[in-house]
Amino acid sequence: MKWLYRLISACMAFLFAAPLVWMLVVSIKEEGMKIITVLDWFKPPYSLDVYKEILTGTKLTAWIGNSLLVAVLVMVLTVSVAALAGFALSKIPFRYRTFMFFVVLAGLLIPGEATIIPLYQVAKDMDLLNSYQGLIIPALASPVAVIVLKSFFDGIPNDLLESVQIDGGGTWRIFFRIVLPLTRPALASMAILTFIGSWNNFLWPFLSITDDNLFTLPMGIPTLMSQYSEDYVKPMVINAIASIPIIILFVTFERQIVKGISMSGIKG
């Protein structure tokens, strides 16, 4: 039966990889190509001139930089906040701790679209629109990350933490020296998933940003695509360039991404 599983896996891999390969091949074709048969998509001549034109004649590189900046900051700050919140809910006894956990859990029941209007009004009142702060701060509250990390913190024996306290270790020492190293895989997985979510986020940047110098990729790409609606090569070049960072991220951290997806279903 192994050959059957391998055959099915190969077919599924081909189905997922074919659009990506087609995009990359078309992106190095010359403009104005004539397509009569399917094989014409893959026939030479090839050229990288369109890549040079897009990179030097548009703001795509600036938008990539914006996306990287926002995604990295959102990743670091979200995981930091979620780790602190998850640790408090898991290991620090305080009044109404169970109630606070259910408040965080209730955040999963509210779709993000339902909070867009009040979020926009708050951002407007705080003068956060058209700024990097407006792109970053609203994304920091992640109930999923808090609940997943709390689940991992719950798995750390309390006896271990109490032994550190007996030796004179305080709460911060326990958090940084004991808890975080033991939950490093969970932190890495949540960081990668948060990065991908921020990188692909469209709705909030679309509502909060009007200055094209602050556009992220999900916002900037449609504006460029609308200019080349009758051409195949330039849209493929734009998408190929935009896909490179996330492809590199996936190839490098494939195991952590898969582990993070599986962990996101853990119940607190």
C-alpha positions as CSV (number, residue, x, y, z in Angstrom):
1,M,0.0,0.0,0.0
2,K,3.0,2.3,0.4
3,W,3.2,2.9,-3.4
4,L,-0.5,3.9,-3.4
5,Y,0.1,6.5,-0.6
6,R,3.2,7.8,-2.4
7,L,1.3,8.1,-5.7
8,I,-1.5,10.0,-4.0
9,S,1.0,12.2,-2.3
10,A,2.8,12.9,-5.5
11,C,-0.5,13.8,-7.3
12,M,-1.5,16.1,-4.5
13,A,2.0,17.7,-4.5
14,F,1.7,18.2,-8.3
15,L,-1.7,19.9,-8.0
16,F,-0.4,22.3,-5.4
17,A,2.9,23.0,-7.1
18,A,1.6,23.4,-10.7
19,P,0.2,26.9,-10.2
20,L,3.4,28.0,-8.6
21,V,5.6,26.6,-11.3
22,W,3.3,28.1,-14.0
23,M,3.5,31.5,-12.3
24,L,7.3,31.4,-12.2
25,V,7.6,30.3,-15.8
26,V,5.2,32.9,-17.1
27,S,7.0,35.6,-15.1
28,I,10.2,35.1,-17.1
29,K,8.5,35.2,-20.5
30,E,8.7,38.2,-22.8
31,E,5.8,40.7,-22.9
32,G,3.4,40.4,-25.8
33,M,3.8,36.7,-26.2
34,K,1.3,34.8,-28.3
35,I,-0.3,31.8,-26.6
36,I,-1.9,29.2,-28.9
37,T,-1.4,26.0,-27.0
38,V,-0.6,25.1,-23.4
39,L,3.0,24.3,-24.3
40,D,3.5,27.9,-25.5
41,W,3.5,29.0,-21.9
42,F,6.7,27.1,-21.3
43,K,8.6,27.7,-24.5
44,P,11.4,30.3,-24.8
45,P,12.4,33.0,-25.2
46,Y,12.8,34.0,-21.6
47,S,13.7,37.3,-20.1
48,L,14.2,39.0,-16.7
49,D,13.6,42.5,-18.1
50,V,10.1,42.7,-16.6
51,Y,11.5,41.9,-13.2
52,K,13.9,44.9,-13.5
53,E,11.1,47.1,-14.7
54,I,8.8,46.2,-11.8
55,L,11.5,46.5,-9.2
56,T,12.7,49.9,-10.4
57,G,9.6,51.4,-11.7
58,T,7.1,50.7,-9.0
59,K,6.9,50.9,-5.2
60,L,6.8,47.1,-4.8
61,T,10.1,46.9,-3.0
62,A,8.9,49.6,-0.5
63,W,5.7,47.6,0.0
64,I,7.7,44.5,0.7
65,G,9.7,46.4,3.2
66,N,6.5,47.7,4.9
67,S,5.1,44.1,5.0
68,L,8.3,42.7,6.5
69,L,8.5,45.5,9.1
70,V,4.9,45.2,10.2
71,A,4.9,41.4,10.1
72,V,8.1,41.1,12.2
73,L,7.0,43.6,14.8
74,V,3.6,42.1,15.0
75,M,5.1,38.6,15.4
76,V,7.5,39.7,18.2
77,L,5.0,41.8,20.1
78,T,2.1,39.4,19.8
79,V,4.1,36.4,20.9
80,S,5.5,38.4,23.8
81,V,2.1,39.6,25.0
82,A,0.5,36.2,24.5
83,A,3.4,34.5,26.4
84,L,3.0,36.9,29.4
85,A,-0.8,36.5,29.4
86,G,-0.7,32.8,29.0
87,F,1.9,32.5,31.8
88,A,-0.3,34.6,34.1
89,L,-3.4,32.6,33.4
90,S,-1.6,29.3,33.9
91,K,0.9,29.8,36.7
92,I,0.1,32.9,38.7
93,P,-2.9,32.6,41.1
94,F,-5.0,35.7,41.2
95,R,-8.6,36.6,41.7
96,Y,-11.0,36.0,38.8
97,R,-8.3,34.1,36.9
98,T,-10.9,31.6,35.5
99,F,-13.2,34.4,34.5
100,M,-10.3,36.2,32.6
101,F,-9.5,33.0,30.8
102,F,-13.1,32.7,29.6
103,V,-13.0,36.4,28.5
104,V,-10.0,35.5,26.3
105,L,-11.7,32.4,25.1
106,A,-14.8,34.4,24.2
107,G,-12.5,36.4,21.8
108,L,-12.5,33.3,19.6
109,L,-16.2,33.5,19.2
110,I,-16.3,37.0,17.8
111,P,-15.3,37.3,14.1
112,G,-12.8,40.0,13.3
113,E,-15.1,41.7,10.8
114,A,-17.6,42.4,13.6
115,T,-15.1,44.6,15.5
116,I,-13.8,46.5,12.4
117,I,-16.1,49.5,12.8
118,P,-15.4,50.1,16.6
119,L,-11.7,49.4,16.0
120,Y,-11.6,51.9,13.2
121,Q,-13.3,54.5,15.4
122,V,-10.8,53.9,18.2
123,A,-7.8,54.1,15.9
124,K,-9.2,57.4,14.4
125,D,-9.7,58.9,17.9
126,M,-6.2,57.9,18.9
127,D,-4.8,59.3,15.6
128,L,-3.4,55.9,14.5
129,L,-4.7,55.9,11.0
130,N,-2.1,56.1,8.2
131,S,0.8,55.1,10.5
132,Y,2.8,52.0,11.3
133,Q,1.4,52.0,14.8
134,G,-2.1,51.7,13.4
135,L,-1.1,48.6,11.4
136,I,0.7,47.0,14.4
137,I,-1.1,47.7,17.6
138,P,-4.6,46.4,16.7
139,A,-3.0,43.0,15.7
140,L,-1.4,42.4,19.0
141,A,-4.4,40.9,20.7
142,S,-4.4,37.2,19.7
143,P,-6.7,34.9,21.8
144,V,-5.5,31.9,19.8
145,A,-1.9,32.5,20.8
146,V,-2.8,33.1,24.4
147,I,-4.8,29.9,24.7
148,V,-2.3,27.7,22.9
149,L,0.6,29.0,25.0
150,K,-1.4,28.7,28.2
151,S,-2.0,25.0,27.2
152,F,1.7,24.5,27.0
153,F,2.4,26.3,30.2
154,D,-0.2,24.1,32.0
155,G,2.0,21.1,31.0
156,I,4.9,22.4,33.0
157,P,4.9,20.8,36.5
158,N,4.2,23.2,39.3
159,D,6.7,21.3,41.5
160,L,9.5,22.4,39.2
161,L,8.5,26.1,39.5
162,E,8.1,25.7,43.3
163,S,11.6,24.3,43.6
164,V,13.0,27.4,41.8
165,Q,11.0,29.6,44.2
166,I,12.5,27.8,47.1
167,D,16.0,28.5,45.7
168,G,15.1,32.2,45.6
169,G,14.0,32.6,42.1
170,G,11.3,35.2,41.4
171,T,8.5,35.2,39.0
172,W,10.5,36.8,36.2
173,R,13.3,34.4,36.6
174,I,10.9,31.5,36.4
175,F,9.3,32.9,33.3
176,F,12.5,33.6,31.4
177,R,14.8,30.9,32.7
178,I,12.4,28.0,33.0
179,V,9.1,28.5,31.3
180,L,10.2,30.0,28.0
181,P,13.0,27.5,27.2
182,L,10.6,24.6,27.9
183,T,8.0,26.0,25.5
184,R,10.3,27.1,22.7
185,P,8.7,24.9,20.0
186,A,5.2,26.4,20.8
187,L,6.6,29.9,20.8
188,A,8.3,29.3,17.4
189,S,5.2,27.9,15.9
190,M,3.0,30.7,17.1
191,A,5.6,33.2,15.9
192,I,5.6,31.8,12.4
193,L,1.8,31.6,12.2
194,T,1.5,35.2,13.4
195,F,4.0,36.3,10.8
196,I,2.1,34.6,8.0
197,G,-1.2,36.1,9.3
198,S,0.2,39.6,9.4
199,W,1.9,39.2,6.0
200,N,-1.4,38.2,4.4
201,N,-3.6,40.7,6.2
202,F,-5.7,42.8,3.9
203,L,-8.8,44.1,5.5
204,W,-7.4,46.2,8.3
205,P,-4.6,47.9,6.2
206,F,-7.2,48.5,3.5
207,L,-9.3,50.4,5.9
208,S,-6.7,52.2,7.9
209,I,-4.1,53.2,5.3
210,T,-4.6,55.6,2.4
211,D,-1.0,56.7,1.9
212,D,0.6,54.5,-0.8
213,N,4.0,54.9,0.8
214,L,2.6,52.9,3.8
215,F,0.9,50.2,1.7
216,T,1.6,46.6,2.5
217,L,1.8,43.9,-0.2
218,P,-1.8,42.7,0.1
219,M,-2.9,46.4,-0.5
220,G,-0.3,47.3,-3.1
221,I,-0.6,44.3,-5.4
222,P,-4.2,45.0,-6.5
223,T,-3.3,48.5,-7.4
224,L,-0.5,47.3,-9.7
225,M,-2.6,44.4,-11.1
226,S,-5.3,46.8,-12.2
227,Q,-2.8,48.5,-14.4
228,Y,-1.8,45.4,-16.3
229,S,-5.1,43.7,-16.7
230,E,-4.4,42.8,-20.4
231,D,-0.9,41.4,-19.8
232,Y,0.1,38.1,-18.3
233,V,3.7,38.6,-17.6
234,K,3.7,41.7,-15.3
235,P,1.0,40.4,-12.9
236,M,3.0,37.1,-12.7
237,V,6.2,39.0,-11.9
238,I,4.5,41.0,-9.2
239,N,3.0,37.8,-7.6
240,A,6.3,35.9,-7.9
241,I,8.3,38.7,-6.2
242,A,5.6,39.0,-3.5
243,S,5.7,35.2,-2.9
244,I,9.4,34.8,-2.6
245,P,9.7,35.8,1.2
246,I,6.8,33.6,2.2
247,I,8.1,30.6,0.2
248,I,11.5,31.0,1.8
249,L,9.8,31.1,5.2
250,F,7.8,28.0,4.5
251,V,10.7,26.0,3.2
252,T,12.8,27.0,6.2
253,F,10.3,26.4,8.9
254,E,8.0,23.8,7.4
255,R,8.0,21.6,10.5
256,Q,7.2,24.5,12.8
257,I,4.4,25.6,10.6
258,V,2.8,22.2,10.5
259,K,3.2,21.8,14.3
260,G,1.7,25.3,14.8
261,I,-1.3,24.4,12.8
262,S,-1.8,21.2,14.8
263,M,-1.3,23.1,18.1
264,S,-3.8,25.8,17.2
265,G,-6.5,23.2,17.8
266,I,-5.5,22.5,21.4
267,K,-8.1,23.3,23.9
268,G,-7.2,25.3,27.0
